[in-house]
C-alpha cells in the first residue's frame, strides 16, 4: 500500500499520541533554532519537499501524519534529502513506530515517476510487486508481449523490481518517493487502465469499482469529510494486510485511485 503525504484526522491511540507529542516538541525545538521564521520554513520546504502549511497544521492541531510524512519531517531535522540517511539516524522507538504503521525501512525512496509511469504496463508491474508480492515473467510476456518485456527490463535495471529466479520477480530495493508529481501521473494513468470494454458489457461487475461526482459539505462538517477519507484509507490497509496473510491462491489484486479536491471556482476565492 502506498503511503500518503497528507495529514489525517482520525483519533490516535494513547501510545501514538505520545509519539506525536514528542515529535511535535522536537519539531518546535528545531523551528526555534533558526534566526527567524521565514528562514526556518524555507529550510523546511527545501529538505522535506513539503509545503510549510503541512508543518503548521501538524504543530497547531491534533491531527496525525502518515509514516512517509514523519520521515520527511526528519529530513528537515537531519538536514538531508536522502531518505536512507534519515532511517539510519532515527532512534529505535521511531523506527518501531514507522514499521508498525506500514513503512518499509529496507527500501530506498527515489523519484522514479518517469519510469513507473512510462506506461500502464510499467505501473501495473510496479503495483503488482508491492510488499514482496511475486509475478511471473512468463505471464507478463504472455499478457503484454514485447511491451511487457520492455517494461520489466526498465524496472529491473533501475532495481524497482528484482528477480528471485529466471521466471519470478518481486519488490526491488527502490520505491517511489510518492510526491505530488507521482500522484498526478498515476491518477492520469489509472483511468486508461480501466477495462472499459468489460464495463460496457457489465456495468455492475463486482470486480470493477469506479465513481465520480460532487459532494456538498457544510463548513462545520469539514472534519467529517477528513474522517471519512481517513477511515476509508485505514479500512483499505486492514483489508490489504489480511490479504497478504492469505495464500496467493486465495487472494485477488486490485488497483485503486482516490482524489478529493475543491473545484476551480471555489479555489479561486481562496487565493
N, C-alpha and C positions, 0 to 999 in steps of 0.2 A: 504494500500500500504506500503510495507516495505521501510525503509529509507536506503539510501546509505551512505557509509563511504568515498567515493571518492569525489574529488572536481569537480566542473563543470565550464564551461567557458562561460555560457550564460551571456548576458548583464543584470545586475540587475537594478531595479528601483532606483530613487534617494533616496527614503526612505530606501531601502535595502542597498544601497551603504553607506549611513550614518551609518547604523548599523554595517556593516562590517569594516568601517574605525575605529569606536570606539572599536570594538573587536580586531582589529589589534594593536591598541595603547595599549590596556590592556594586550595583549599577549606579546608585546615587553617590557613593563614595568616589567612583571613577568620574562621574559627571562633575562633581565638586572640585576635582583635582585640576581642572582646566582654569585658565585665567578668566575666561568669560564663557557664557552660554553658547554664543554663536560658534566659537572655536570647538566647543565640545560636540555640538550637533553636526558640524561639518566633518569632524573626525569620525563620529558615529556612522554617518552615511557613507563615508569613504571605505571604512573597514567592514561594516556589516552588510552593505548593499541594500539596506532598508531605508525607508523614509523615516525622518525624525518623529513623525506622528505615531509610529508604531511604539517607539520607546516611551513617548509621553503618555500614550494611552495605557501602557502596561504599568508605568510608575504611578499614575494618578487614579487607577481603578482597581477593582477586584478581579479583573479578567485573568485568565491563564494564557499561556502561549504554547504552541506546538514545539516539539523537540528541535526541529530544524531552526526555529527562531531563537531558541536558547543558545544553540551553537553559534548563530550569527551575533548574538549579544557578546559572547565570549571572544569572537573575532575582534571586536572593538576593544574589549578589556585587555586582551593579549597583544593588540596592535599587529594583527597578521591577516592576510587574505587567504591563508592556507588552512583548510579545514582539518587536515591531518595534524598540523601543529597544535591546533586547539584541542583535539581529542586526547593528545598525549599529555597535555598540561593540566587537564581537568582533574579535580580530586575524585576519589573513589565514589563518594556519595552522589556527585553529579553524574558520573558515568553510569552508576546503577540506575539512577532516575531516568536517564535518556534511554537506556536499553529496555527498561521495563515499560517504556512508553513507545516502543517500536522503532527506535533509532538504530541504524546499523553502524556499529562502531568500526567495522572492519572494511568498509568501502571508502573509496576516495571520491569526494563530491567535486565534479567539474562542470563547466558549461559545455555540454555535449548536445545541445539542442539542434545544431545544424546537422549532426549525424543521425540522432534517433528520430528526427522529424524530416529526414531527407525524403521519405516516402511512407505510406501507410504500412508497408511491409516491414520497414526498419522499426517503426514504432510498435507494431504488434509483436514482433520478436522480442523487443526490449521489455514490453509489459509482461509477456508470457514467461520471461526468465527472472521475474522479480522473486525475492525471498527464496532463493535456491531452487526454484522450480526448474524442471528439465523439459526440453523438447528435442525431438529427433531431427537431425539434419535431413534425413530421407523424406520426412513429412514436409519440411519446408520446401525442399526441391519439388516434391510432388504437387503441392498446392500452388506454389508461386513460380516454379520453373527457374529460368535464368535470373529473374528479378530477386527471387528468394536467395539464390546463391550469392548474388552481388551484395544484398543487404546483410546477410550473415557474415560475409568476409569483412565488410566495413566494420561491423560490430566486434568481430574477433580481433582485428588489427588494433583497434582502439581499446581493447580489454574491457569492453562494455558487456560482452558475454565471454565465456570461457568453455573450452572443450573438456568433457570428462573422459571421453573416448572418441573413437573415429566417427561415431554416429550420434553422440549425445552432447548437448550444450546446456549450460546453466548460467547463473548470475556471474558476472565478471567482477573485477575489483573496482571498477569505475561506475558511479551512478550520477544521475543528473543533479545539479545544484538546485534545480527547480525554482528559478527566478521567474519574474513576470513574463519574460520572453518565452520561457519554456511553456508556461500555461497558455499563452497566446497562441503559440504554434500548435500545441496539442489540441486545443479547443477547436481550431480550424480543421485539423486532420480527422477527428473522430466522426463528424457528420459524413465525411466522404467514405468512411469505413463501414458505415451502417449498411446492412443488407436490404437496400431499398426495394429490390425486386421481390424479396421474400415478404416484406411489409405489405406491398401491393396485393400479394396473394392472400396473406393472412394478417390483417391489421392488428389482431389481438394475440399474436404469437407470444406465448409466455416467456420465451427466451429473448425477447426484444423489449426494452423499455425506453420510451422517449416521451418528452413533453416540452412544451414551451408555452409561455403566457405571461400574464401580468398579475401581480398581487398588490392590493392596496393595504397599506399598513398605517395605523394611527401612530403619530409620533411618539406617544406614550407607550406604544407596544413594540417599539423597535427591538427591545431586548428579547421579545418573544420570537421574532424572526431570527435573531442571532442564536437563540437557544435551539430553535427547530433545526437550523443548519448544523449546529454543533452536534446535536443528538443524532442527526442523520449520519454524519461522518463517524461518530462513535459506534453506531449500530453496524455500519459497513465494516469497521475494523473488527468488531466482535465476530461477525459472520465470516470475515476473511480468516481470522485466527482459527476458528473452528474448522474451516475448510482445509487449512494447512495441516491440521492434526488428523485428517481422514486419509485413507488410502487413495492414491491417484486415480484408481479405477472407480472410486465412489464420489468424485467431485467434478464440477464444471468450472470453466473460467469465463468471466465476463469482463468487458471493458466499459468504463463509465466516464462521464464528464459532467460537472455541475458548475453553473455560472449564475450568480445573483448580483445584479447591479442596477443602479438608478438609470432611467432613460436620459438621453441627452438634454431634453427640455428641462428636466429638474436639476441636472448637474450644472447647467448654465447659470442658474440662480445662486449657486453656491460659490462661484468663482469671484 
